[in-house]
Amino acid sequence: MRVADCGHGTGDQHSRRRKIGRRGRLWRNPQNVWARRALFQIHLWAGVGVGIYILLISVSGSVIVFRNELYKSFVRPPLVVEPSGTPLTDDELKAAAKRAYPGWTIANVWRVKNPNQVVEIWLEHNKKRKQRAFNPYTGADLGNPDPAGLRFVLWLVDLHDNLLYQDIGRKVNGAGAILLTVLCITGAVIWWPGIVSWRRSLVANWTGNWKRFNWGLHSALGFWSFAFVFVWAVSGIYLVFPDPFTAVIDYLQPDEAQRGLRAGDEVLRWVARLHFGRFAGWPIKTLWFLIGFAPVILFITGAIMWWNRVIIPLLAEEGQLRRKPAAEDATAVSPAEIFTGLTTPAAPSIEASPYRARASRPLPQGEGRLSQLEE
């Protein structure tokens, strides 16, 4: 009985030691942790997959932080025409618009008290909208009443909010915000280099080779912009899918729903303000504008790492296979291994490619294959 107890106790001790060992590796040397390598793959491919989306959303978001100021700068005096007889009725103007744009339906007619000011008519066709100005006396089409600069800002707003595709685009935008949140979380885990060298990851290494600098720039910029990008991503989810957030507030404060402003409602209002930088005036807007370009730089540096990590080794492997029959190449690395990076290739032959030689060389103490490829 005592022997069994001792054996059981020894097993528990070994189990605890293994757990402590795994935690220690994650704390001191996370490059050798398999879970971190898996998160690296998720981060790498998700970043490449939504890269164009990140570029569009980041650039458009930075610009439309100043949307109100841009609106005011592009607004021009109302368009007026010379009076010539009796103004046309709304029905007559609608008929003129239908003749000018057959197949389009009239959505709205906007006429002011001044009879000499142009009449704006909104038309719709296949979920597209068109705004035109018409002469109130002759019914002539005078073109778009908004100046080109204002139309461009409105286009950027529609791109940022709806990806130029109304409700469907807005839902896709929400899915993109979810993926951006995943990128933030996985990036935060990947960033941690270990307790010994974490301070070095706060700045880019300007003295190393360009690959090391590219990795350091991506890592450092990701750290300093993490809070901003994470808030923008989560608030973007709320702006597209508000119901789950309001449901949480209703659950936490059900008895206060009819008492006016709840603390949770104010939190959600601040979520929207944080997303657009609508507080503290110009300083915050300027900061939001500048940091809004951080995801662009992160995508570019990440795409460079993806190219070096995936495409170049794949091209090198294809070139090696062309020079040597596949049946004779006993050390070939499969495409799955190249793309996942979770399996270390076999030892190189004499004719092995530089990628294989580098991937299979002995590693210094505390250095994992991931840290090699991060270079």
DRENPA-547715 format. One record per residue (C-alpha): residue number from 1; x negated, y negated, z negated; residue in one letter. Coordinates in steps of 0.5 Angstrom, whole numbers, plus 500, padded with zeros to 3 digits. Layout:
# residues N
(node NUM (X Y Z) "A")
...
***
This chain:
# residues 375
(node 1 (500 500 500) "M")
(node 2 (494 495 498) "R")
(node 3 (491 497 505) "V")
(node 4 (497 495 509) "A")
(node 5 (498 489 505) "D")
(node 6 (491 487 506) "C")
(node 7 (491 489 514) "G")
(node 8 (498 485 514) "H")
(node 9 (494 479 511) "G")
(node 10 (488 479 515) "T")
(node 11 (493 479 521) "G")
(node 12 (496 473 519) "D")
(node 13 (490 470 518) "Q")
(node 14 (487 471 525) "H")
(node 15 (494 468 527) "S")
(node 16 (493 462 523) "R")
(node 17 (486 461 526) "R")
(node 18 (488 462 533) "R")
(node 19 (493 457 532) "K")
(node 20 (488 452 529) "I")
(node 21 (484 454 534) "G")
(node 22 (489 452 540) "R")
(node 23 (490 445 536) "R")
(node 24 (483 444 535) "G")
(node 25 (482 444 543) "R")
(node 26 (487 440 544) "L")
(node 27 (485 435 539) "W")
(node 28 (477 435 541) "R")
(node 29 (477 438 548) "N")
(node 30 (483 438 552) "P")
(node 31 (480 439 558) "Q")
(node 32 (480 447 557) "N")
(node 33 (487 447 555) "V")
(node 34 (491 451 560) "W")
(node 35 (498 447 559) "A")
(node 36 (494 440 560) "R")
(node 37 (492 443 567) "R")
(node 38 (499 445 568) "A")
(node 39 (501 438 567) "L")
(node 40 (496 435 571) "F")
(node 41 (498 439 577) "Q")
(node 42 (505 436 575) "I")
(node 43 (503 429 575) "H")
(node 44 (499 430 581) "L")
(node 45 (504 432 586) "W")
(node 46 (510 428 583) "A")
(node 47 (506 422 584) "G")
(node 48 (504 424 591) "V")
(node 49 (511 426 592) "G")
(node 50 (514 419 590) "V")
(node 51 (508 415 592) "G")
(node 52 (512 411 597) "I")
(node 53 (518 410 593) "Y")
(node 54 (513 407 587) "I")
(node 55 (510 402 592) "L")
(node 56 (517 400 594) "L")
(node 57 (520 399 587) "I")
(node 58 (514 396 584) "S")
(node 59 (513 391 590) "V")
(node 60 (520 389 590) "S")
(node 61 (521 389 583) "G")
(node 62 (515 384 582) "S")
(node 63 (518 379 587) "V")
(node 64 (525 379 585) "I")
(node 65 (523 377 577) "V")
(node 66 (523 370 580) "F")
(node 67 (529 371 584) "R")
(node 68 (533 366 581) "N")
(node 69 (527 361 582) "E")
(node 70 (527 363 590) "L")
(node 71 (534 363 591) "Y")
(node 72 (534 355 589) "K")
(node 73 (528 354 593) "S")
(node 74 (531 357 599) "F")
(node 75 (538 354 598) "V")
(node 76 (540 348 603) "R")
(node 77 (545 343 604) "P")
(node 78 (552 346 607) "P")
(node 79 (553 346 614) "L")
(node 80 (558 341 617) "V")
(node 81 (560 340 624) "V")
(node 82 (563 334 628) "E")
(node 83 (571 334 627) "P")
(node 84 (574 336 634) "S")
(node 85 (582 336 633) "G")
(node 86 (585 340 629) "T")
(node 87 (582 346 624) "P")
(node 88 (584 353 626) "L")
(node 89 (588 357 621) "T")
(node 90 (585 363 618) "D")
(node 91 (588 368 622) "D")
(node 92 (585 364 628) "E")
(node 93 (578 365 626) "L")
(node 94 (579 372 624) "K")
(node 95 (581 373 631) "A")
(node 96 (575 370 634) "A")
(node 97 (571 374 629) "A")
(node 98 (574 380 632) "K")
(node 99 (573 378 639) "R")
(node 100 (565 377 637) "A")
(node 101 (564 383 633) "Y")
(node 102 (569 389 636) "P")
(node 103 (570 395 632) "G")
(node 104 (568 390 625) "W")
(node 105 (573 389 620) "T")
(node 106 (574 383 616) "I")
(node 107 (572 383 609) "A")
(node 108 (573 376 607) "N")
(node 109 (574 369 609) "V")
(node 110 (571 363 605) "W")
(node 111 (573 356 607) "R")
(node 112 (572 350 602) "V")
(node 113 (576 344 602) "K")
(node 114 (571 340 607) "N")
(node 115 (575 341 613) "P")
(node 116 (568 340 617) "N")
(node 117 (564 345 613) "Q")
(node 118 (563 352 617) "V")
(node 119 (567 357 615) "V")
(node 120 (564 364 612) "E")
(node 121 (567 370 614) "I")
(node 122 (564 377 612) "W")
(node 123 (565 383 616) "L")
(node 124 (564 391 615) "E")
(node 125 (563 397 619) "H")
(node 126 (560 404 617) "N")
(node 127 (559 401 610) "K")
(node 128 (555 395 613) "K")
(node 129 (556 388 612) "R")
(node 130 (555 382 616) "K")
(node 131 (556 375 614) "Q")
(node 132 (557 370 619) "R")
(node 133 (559 362 620) "A")
(node 134 (564 360 625) "F")
(node 135 (566 353 627) "N")
(node 136 (572 351 624) "P")
(node 137 (575 347 630) "Y")
(node 138 (572 352 636) "T")
(node 139 (571 359 633) "G")
(node 140 (564 359 635) "A")
(node 141 (559 364 632) "D")
(node 142 (554 359 629) "L")
(node 143 (550 365 626) "G")
(node 144 (548 367 619) "N")
(node 145 (549 361 614) "P")
(node 146 (543 363 610) "D")
(node 147 (536 361 611) "P")
(node 148 (531 367 613) "A")
(node 149 (528 366 606) "G")
(node 150 (534 367 602) "L")
(node 151 (536 373 606) "R")
(node 152 (529 376 605) "F")
(node 153 (530 376 598) "V")
(node 154 (537 379 598) "L")
(node 155 (534 384 602) "W")
(node 156 (529 385 597) "L")
(node 157 (534 385 591) "V")
(node 158 (538 391 595) "D")
(node 159 (532 395 596) "L")
(node 160 (530 395 589) "H")
(node 161 (537 396 586) "D")
(node 162 (540 401 592) "N")
(node 163 (534 403 596) "L")
(node 164 (539 399 602) "L")
(node 165 (544 405 602) "Y")
(node 166 (549 403 597) "Q")
(node 167 (552 408 592) "D")
(node 168 (548 414 595) "I")
(node 169 (541 410 595) "G")
(node 170 (543 407 587) "R")
(node 171 (543 414 585) "K")
(node 172 (537 416 589) "V")
(node 173 (534 410 585) "N")
(node 174 (536 413 579) "G")
(node 175 (533 420 580) "A")
(node 176 (526 416 582) "G")
(node 177 (526 413 575) "A")
(node 178 (527 420 572) "I")
(node 179 (521 422 576) "L")
(node 180 (517 416 574) "L")
(node 181 (519 417 567) "T")
(node 182 (516 424 568) "V")
(node 183 (510 421 571) "L")
(node 184 (509 417 565) "C")
(node 185 (509 422 560) "I")
(node 186 (505 427 563) "T")
(node 187 (500 421 565) "G")
(node 188 (500 420 557) "A")
(node 189 (498 427 556) "V")
(node 190 (493 428 561) "I")
(node 191 (489 421 559) "W")
(node 192 (487 424 552) "W")
(node 193 (480 426 553) "P")
(node 194 (479 428 546) "G")
(node 195 (477 425 539) "I")
(node 196 (470 424 541) "V")
(node 197 (470 420 548) "S")
(node 198 (477 417 548) "W")
(node 199 (474 410 547) "R")
(node 200 (471 411 554) "R")
(node 201 (477 412 557) "S")
(node 202 (480 405 555) "L")
(node 203 (475 402 561) "V")
(node 204 (473 404 568) "A")
(node 205 (466 406 569) "N")
(node 206 (463 401 573) "W")
(node 207 (456 405 573) "T")
(node 208 (458 412 576) "G")
(node 209 (459 414 583) "N")
(node 210 (466 412 586) "W")
(node 211 (470 418 585) "K")
(node 212 (468 417 577) "R")
(node 213 (470 410 578) "F")
(node 214 (476 411 581) "N")
(node 215 (478 416 576) "W")
(node 216 (476 411 570) "G")
(node 217 (480 406 574) "L")
(node 218 (486 410 574) "H")
(node 219 (486 412 567) "S")
(node 220 (484 406 564) "A")
(node 221 (490 402 568) "L")
(node 222 (495 408 566) "G")
(node 223 (493 407 559) "F")
(node 224 (494 399 559) "W")
(node 225 (500 399 563) "S")
(node 226 (504 405 560) "F")
(node 227 (508 401 555) "A")
(node 228 (511 397 561) "F")
(node 229 (512 402 566) "V")
(node 230 (515 407 561) "F")
(node 231 (520 401 559) "V")
(node 232 (521 400 566) "W")
(node 233 (523 407 568) "A")
(node 234 (527 408 562) "V")
(node 235 (531 402 563) "S")
(node 236 (532 404 570) "G")
(node 237 (535 410 568) "I")
(node 238 (540 406 564) "Y")
(node 239 (542 401 570) "L")
(node 240 (543 407 574) "V")
(node 241 (546 412 569) "F")
(node 242 (549 408 563) "P")
(node 243 (554 413 561) "D")
(node 244 (550 417 557) "P")
(node 245 (547 411 553) "F")
(node 246 (553 408 552) "T")
(node 247 (556 415 549) "A")
(node 248 (550 416 544) "V")
(node 249 (552 409 542) "I")
(node 250 (559 411 541) "D")
(node 251 (557 417 537) "Y")
(node 252 (553 413 533) "L")
(node 253 (557 408 531) "Q")
(node 254 (564 410 533) "P")
(node 255 (568 406 527) "D")
(node 256 (565 399 530) "E")
(node 257 (567 400 537) "A")
(node 258 (573 395 536) "Q")
(node 259 (569 390 531) "R")
(node 260 (566 386 537) "G")
(node 261 (558 387 538) "L")
(node 262 (555 393 536) "R")
(node 263 (548 394 534) "A")
(node 264 (547 399 540) "G")
(node 265 (550 394 545) "D")
(node 266 (545 389 543) "E")
(node 267 (540 394 544) "V")
(node 268 (543 396 551) "L")
(node 269 (543 389 553) "R")
(node 270 (536 388 551) "W")
(node 271 (534 394 555) "V")
(node 272 (536 390 561) "A")
(node 273 (533 384 559) "R")
(node 274 (526 388 559) "L")
(node 275 (527 391 565) "H")
(node 276 (528 384 569) "F")
(node 277 (523 380 564) "G")
(node 278 (529 376 563) "R")
(node 279 (527 373 556) "F")
(node 280 (521 368 554) "A")
(node 281 (521 364 560) "G")
(node 282 (516 363 565) "W")
(node 283 (510 367 561) "P")
(node 284 (514 373 561) "I")
(node 285 (516 373 568) "K")
(node 286 (509 372 570) "T")
(node 287 (506 378 566) "L")
(node 288 (512 382 569) "W")
(node 289 (510 380 576) "F")
(node 290 (502 382 575) "L")
(node 291 (503 388 571) "I")
(node 292 (509 390 576) "G")
(node 293 (503 391 581) "F")
(node 294 (500 396 576) "A")
(node 295 (504 402 579) "P")
(node 296 (501 401 586) "V")
(node 297 (494 401 584) "I")
(node 298 (496 407 580) "L")
(node 299 (499 411 586) "F")
(node 300 (493 409 591) "I")
(node 301 (487 411 586) "T")
(node 302 (492 417 585) "G")
(node 303 (492 419 592) "A")
(node 304 (485 418 593) "I")
(node 305 (484 423 587) "M")
(node 306 (489 428 591) "W")
(node 307 (486 427 597) "W")
(node 308 (479 429 594) "N")
(node 309 (482 435 590) "R")
(node 310 (486 438 595) "V")
(node 311 (485 436 602) "I")
(node 312 (478 435 603) "I")
(node 313 (477 442 600) "P")
(node 314 (482 445 604) "L")
(node 315 (479 442 610) "L")
(node 316 (472 445 608) "A")
(node 317 (475 452 607) "E")
(node 318 (479 452 614) "E")
(node 319 (472 450 617) "G")
(node 320 (468 455 613) "Q")
(node 321 (474 461 616) "L")
(node 322 (473 458 623) "R")
(node 323 (465 460 622) "R")
(node 324 (466 466 619) "K")
(node 325 (471 472 620) "P")
(node 326 (476 472 614) "A")
(node 327 (475 480 613) "A")
(node 328 (467 478 612) "E")
(node 329 (469 473 607) "D")
(node 330 (469 476 600) "A")
(node 331 (469 470 596) "T")
(node 332 (475 466 600) "A")
(node 333 (479 462 595) "V")
(node 334 (486 463 597) "S")
(node 335 (490 456 599) "P")
(node 336 (495 457 592) "A")
(node 337 (488 457 588) "E")
(node 338 (486 451 592) "I")
(node 339 (493 447 591) "F")
(node 340 (494 449 584) "T")
(node 341 (487 449 581) "G")
(node 342 (489 453 575) "L")
(node 343 (484 459 578) "T")
(node 344 (477 458 578) "T")
(node 345 (474 461 585) "P")
(node 346 (469 467 585) "A")
(node 347 (462 466 585) "A")
(node 348 (459 463 592) "P")
(node 349 (456 467 597) "S")
(node 350 (450 464 601) "I")
(node 351 (454 461 606) "E")
(node 352 (459 459 601) "A")
(node 353 (462 452 602) "S")
(node 354 (459 446 598) "P")
(node 355 (466 446 594) "Y")
(node 356 (466 453 592) "R")
(node 357 (458 452 590) "A")
(node 358 (461 446 585) "R")
(node 359 (467 449 583) "A")
(node 360 (463 456 581) "S")
(node 361 (457 453 577) "R")
(node 362 (456 454 570) "P")
(node 363 (460 449 566) "L")
(node 364 (456 445 560) "P")
(node 365 (459 446 553) "Q")
(node 366 (466 443 552) "G")
(node 367 (467 441 560) "E")
(node 368 (473 445 564) "G")
(node 369 (474 445 571) "R")
(node 370 (479 440 571) "L")
(node 371 (474 435 569) "S")
(node 372 (470 437 575) "Q")
(node 373 (475 436 579) "L")
(node 374 (477 429 576) "E")
(node 375 (470 426 578) "E")
***
